[in-house]
Every structure is written in C-alpha cells, then in structure tokens.
Amino acid sequence: MAEDDKAQRAAYHVEVARRRRAAESAKAQVLLEGFVREARARGLTTCELVARPWNGRGRYRTGRIGWYLKRDHSIGVDTEAAYYLLVVAPERFGRWRGVAVAAADPPLQVGEGARDGESAPLAEFLRLRLEAGDDFP
C-alpha cells in the first residue's frame, strides 16, 4: 500500500471524527441554551464560576457568571450558554489575578472515557441541576 493512500485514509478519518464532534457539539449547545432559558425562568441564582488547579491547591476567579453543572464544580455554564471546564493548570499568582478560561465545545456525553460512574449524558447533568435549584452546593 502506498504511503499516499495511508495518508489520505488517515486524513479522511480525522475529518469524519471532526465532523462528528462538531455535530455533537451543536446538539449539546442547543441543550445548554435551553438550560439557560429554564434556569432564568426558574430564577436560579448565578455565581462567579471559580476554576481549580488540577493539583487541588487554591481557587482562581474566572470572571464568568453562571451555574455549576457538577457538584465538584469542575464544569460550568455561563449566562450566555458557554460551556467551561473549570479544572486548569496551576498558574502562578492565579489566586490573586484570576485566570482566563476559554469556552469549550460542549459534549453530549460528559466525562466520556472516564471511570465508571463519572460519565453521564449532558442532558442528565442539566436536568439534575435544574431539579436541585438553589440547593446545589
């Protein structure tokens, strides 16, 4: 088999995977937008989303306002329906200066590839968050 054929096949598979992820993210974005509408309608209290370094030491202000989707505060959604992963690399002076977190492409399956019990559909996290109301820690 020629190297060109292998490269073309690899490029094809990469493109198919990219398109699949983009389609899933578009569906997940619709879910997030519905969540934000419903959270506002129910009057759920927003807060500043705080990021934690992966080493577990400290908390960093992000300047983003929204709601946490997981009780461990590792995932959040802001008032504009942007999805954030709130576990970041440790940053020098991050506790005082805060950190910039970029919105991530939302997945339909949160924690895919994680240990048993740590993965669930995004729709489930959104439903549980709405049901918890302001009693969410």
C-alpha positions as CSV (number, residue, x, y, z in Angstrom):
1,M,0.0,0.0,0.0
2,A,1.4,3.4,-0.9
3,E,2.1,6.0,1.7
4,D,-0.2,8.4,-0.1
5,D,-3.1,6.1,0.3
6,K,-2.4,5.7,4.0
7,A,-2.2,9.5,4.4
8,Q,-5.4,10.0,2.5
9,R,-7.2,7.5,4.6
10,A,-5.9,8.9,7.8
11,A,-6.9,12.4,6.8
12,Y,-10.4,11.1,5.8
13,H,-10.9,9.5,9.3
14,V,-9.7,12.7,11.0
15,E,-12.2,14.7,9.1
16,V,-15.0,12.3,9.8
17,A,-14.2,12.4,13.5
18,R,-14.1,16.3,13.4
19,R,-17.5,16.5,11.7
20,R,-19.0,14.0,14.2
21,R,-17.7,16.1,17.2
22,A,-18.9,19.3,15.6
23,A,-22.4,17.8,15.1
24,E,-22.5,16.5,18.7
25,S,-21.3,19.9,20.0
26,A,-24.1,21.7,18.0
27,K,-26.7,19.4,19.6
28,A,-25.2,19.9,23.1
29,Q,-25.2,23.7,22.5
30,V,-29.0,23.5,21.9
31,L,-29.3,21.7,25.3
32,L,-27.2,24.4,27.0
33,E,-29.3,27.2,25.6
34,G,-32.5,25.5,26.8
35,F,-30.9,25.1,30.2
36,V,-30.0,28.8,30.5
37,R,-33.6,29.8,29.4
38,E,-35.1,27.4,32.0
39,A,-32.6,28.4,34.8
40,R,-33.5,32.1,34.2
41,A,-37.2,31.3,34.2
42,R,-36.9,29.4,37.5
43,G,-34.8,32.2,39.0
44,L,-31.8,30.1,39.7
45,T,-29.1,32.1,41.4
46,T,-25.9,32.7,39.4
47,C,-22.5,32.9,40.9
48,E,-18.9,33.6,39.7
49,L,-17.5,30.4,38.3
50,V,-14.3,29.5,40.0
51,A,-11.6,27.3,38.5
52,R,-9.4,25.0,40.5
53,P,-5.9,23.9,39.5
54,W,-5.6,20.2,38.8
55,N,-3.1,19.9,41.7
56,G,-6.0,20.8,44.0
57,R,-4.4,23.8,45.7
58,G,-6.3,27.0,45.6
59,R,-9.2,28.5,43.6
60,Y,-9.0,31.0,40.8
61,R,-11.5,33.7,39.9
62,T,-12.6,33.5,36.2
63,G,-14.8,36.5,35.8
64,R,-17.5,34.2,34.3
65,I,-21.0,34.3,35.8
66,G,-23.2,31.2,35.6
67,W,-24.1,27.9,37.1
68,Y,-22.1,24.8,38.1
69,L,-23.3,21.6,36.4
70,K,-21.4,19.1,38.6
71,R,-21.3,19.1,42.4
72,D,-17.5,19.1,42.4
73,H,-17.6,22.4,40.4
74,S,-15.5,21.1,37.6
75,I,-17.9,22.0,34.9
76,G,-20.0,25.2,34.5
77,V,-22.1,27.1,32.0
78,D,-22.3,30.8,31.9
79,T,-25.3,33.1,31.3
80,E,-24.5,33.1,27.6
81,A,-24.7,29.2,27.4
82,A,-21.0,28.8,27.0
83,Y,-19.6,25.5,28.5
84,Y,-16.5,25.6,30.7
85,L,-14.1,23.0,32.0
86,L,-13.1,24.5,35.4
87,V,-10.0,22.4,36.2
88,V,-7.0,24.2,34.9
89,A,-3.2,24.0,35.0
90,P,-1.7,25.7,38.1
91,E,-0.9,29.3,37.4
92,R,1.5,31.5,39.3
93,F,-0.4,34.3,41.1
94,G,-3.7,32.9,39.8
95,R,-5.3,33.2,43.2
96,W,-4.8,37.0,43.1
97,R,-5.1,37.8,39.4
98,G,-7.7,35.2,38.4
99,V,-7.4,33.1,35.2
100,A,-8.8,33.3,31.8
101,V,-10.8,30.2,30.9
102,A,-11.9,29.6,27.3
103,A,-15.3,28.1,26.5
104,A,-15.0,24.5,25.4
105,D,-17.0,22.7,22.8
106,P,-19.8,21.0,24.8
107,P,-20.0,17.2,24.6
108,L,-23.2,15.2,24.6
109,Q,-21.5,12.7,26.9
110,V,-19.8,14.4,29.8
111,G,-16.7,12.6,31.0
112,E,-16.5,10.1,28.1
113,G,-13.7,7.7,28.7
114,A,-13.7,8.4,32.5
115,R,-14.1,5.8,35.2
116,D,-17.4,4.1,35.8
117,G,-19.9,6.5,37.4
118,E,-18.1,9.6,36.2
119,S,-19.6,9.7,32.8
120,A,-23.2,10.7,32.0
121,P,-25.2,12.4,29.3
122,L,-25.1,16.2,29.4
123,A,-28.9,16.3,29.4
124,E,-28.8,14.3,32.7
125,F,-26.4,16.9,34.3
126,L,-28.7,19.7,33.2
127,R,-31.8,18.0,34.4
128,L,-30.3,17.3,37.8
129,R,-29.0,20.9,38.1
130,L,-32.5,22.3,37.4
131,E,-34.1,19.9,39.9
132,A,-31.7,20.9,42.6
133,G,-32.5,24.6,42.2
134,D,-30.6,26.8,44.5
135,D,-29.8,23.9,46.9
136,F,-26.9,22.9,44.6
137,P,-23.7,23.2,46.6
